[in-house]
Amino acid sequence: MSASKPRRPHGRWTYYIMHEDILWPCPVRWEWENGYGGWLPFYYSPTLEFVAGDPTKATKVAPGRAAVPNRYKQLAFFATQHR
């Protein structure tokens, strides 16, 4: 029997990183990683590298609003349940 993977996180997500003393919001693209056993947020850093981030630090963007960190919409609950 094959174990099915959980659904990809829906909606728009962003990942905030500090680069050269500037807080950069980087759009997230979720990709399944078998070695990790879950969805990981990948983003383009300000240096244009495609980097895997920490799922607990990805922040969901509220519909119709600017990208601002919101602790209630983070993926921490998802990362701990699907490992």
C-alpha positions as CSV (number, residue, x, y, z in Angstrom):
1,M,0.0,0.0,0.0
2,S,1.3,3.4,-1.0
3,A,1.3,6.2,1.6
4,S,-0.3,9.3,0.0
5,K,1.4,12.6,0.7
6,P,-0.6,15.5,2.3
7,R,-1.9,18.3,0.2
8,R,0.3,21.1,-0.8
9,P,-0.3,24.2,1.3
10,H,-2.8,26.4,-0.6
11,G,-2.7,30.1,-1.1
12,R,0.1,32.6,-1.5
13,W,3.1,32.2,0.9
14,T,6.1,34.3,1.5
15,Y,9.4,33.8,3.2
16,Y,11.2,36.7,4.9
17,I,15.0,36.8,5.0
18,M,17.5,39.4,6.1
19,H,20.0,40.3,3.4
20,E,22.3,43.3,3.6
21,D,20.3,44.8,6.5
22,I,17.1,44.7,4.5
23,L,14.2,42.4,5.3
24,W,13.2,40.8,1.9
25,P,9.9,39.2,1.3
26,C,10.5,36.2,-1.1
27,P,7.5,34.5,-2.7
28,V,7.4,30.7,-1.9
29,R,6.9,27.8,-4.2
30,W,6.1,24.6,-2.4
31,E,7.9,21.4,-3.5
32,W,7.6,17.8,-2.1
33,E,10.9,16.5,-0.7
34,N,11.0,12.7,-0.2
35,G,14.1,12.9,2.1
36,Y,12.3,15.4,4.4
37,G,8.9,13.6,4.0
38,G,6.9,16.8,3.4
39,W,6.4,20.0,1.5
40,L,9.3,22.5,1.7
41,P,9.1,26.2,0.9
42,F,11.5,27.1,-1.9
43,Y,12.1,30.7,-2.7
44,Y,14.4,32.9,-4.8
45,S,16.8,34.8,-2.5
46,P,17.8,38.4,-3.3
47,T,21.0,36.8,-4.8
48,L,18.7,34.8,-7.2
49,E,19.5,31.5,-5.7
50,F,16.7,28.9,-5.4
51,V,16.8,28.0,-1.7
52,A,14.8,25.6,0.5
53,G,13.5,27.3,3.6
54,D,12.3,26.2,7.0
55,P,8.6,25.4,6.8
56,T,7.8,26.9,10.2
57,K,9.1,30.3,8.9
58,A,6.9,30.4,5.8
59,T,4.1,33.0,6.2
60,K,0.8,32.9,4.4
61,V,-0.3,36.1,2.6
62,A,-3.8,37.1,3.5
63,P,-6.0,37.5,0.3
64,G,-6.2,41.1,-0.9
65,R,-3.6,42.4,1.5
66,A,0.1,43.3,1.4
67,A,2.6,40.6,2.5
68,V,2.9,41.1,6.3
69,P,4.0,38.4,8.8
70,N,1.1,36.9,10.6
71,R,1.9,34.4,13.3
72,Y,-1.6,32.8,13.1
73,K,-1.2,31.9,9.5
74,Q,2.3,30.3,9.7
75,L,2.9,26.7,8.7
76,A,4.3,25.5,12.1
77,F,1.2,23.4,12.7
78,F,1.6,21.7,9.3
79,A,5.3,20.9,9.7
80,T,4.8,19.3,13.1
81,Q,1.8,17.1,12.0
82,H,3.2,15.7,8.7
83,R,6.8,14.7,9.5
